Amino acid sequence: MSDLNEIRTVRAEADLLFSEVQVDRAIDRMAGAITPKLADRNPILICVLTGGIGPTAKLMQRLDFPLTCDVIHASRYQGETSGSEIEWISLPRSPLNGRTVLIVDDILDEGITLEAISRYCTGQGAASVYSAVLVEKLLGHAKPYRADFVGLEAENRYLFGCGMDYKGYWRNLPGIYACRGI
């Protein structure tokens, strides 16, 4: 099977876990929880590339208070289906010293990447660091990091859609899907 055939097959055989409507409702709930905590704190929202692009865009549109935005690109997957060492691809250009930071990502899986990003922000002098994830994967064991704002919880399967990918593909889907057999 060629790579593109594999990509299409994975999508065709996947189980829809959360529809676009369910995702939008989860983001509404997250915005509702974030607003009273951060609206008066002049936060900087940091999108974790690449998966955080979709959730960040949707969330930002629901946060009706002044904030600035930046990005960080740290990855453990590099287009694969299992993680390895963190690769720091790009760091925020905005100074974090004295700022309230809200890190936004697509998924909290093992928690290794988000924990490292949070440590980075604290090390740069952030006054406080919060995190928001669209999905937290339920693994049945403790993680080194807990997100402050979680939209949805999902079983321990390989997920894609809404920023999450399968070998670099399907981030663009409006719902969240789980692969069969992975």
Secondary structure, DSSP 8 states (H G I E B T S, - for coil): --HHHHHHHHHHH-EEEE-HHHHHHHHHHHHHHHHHHHTTS--EEEEEETTTHHHHHHHHTT--S--EEEEEEEES-TTSSS--S-EEEE--SS--TT-EEEEEEEEESSSHHHHHHHHHHHHTT-SEEEEEEEEEE--SS--S---SEEEEEE-SS-EEBTTB-BTTB-TT-SSEEE-S--
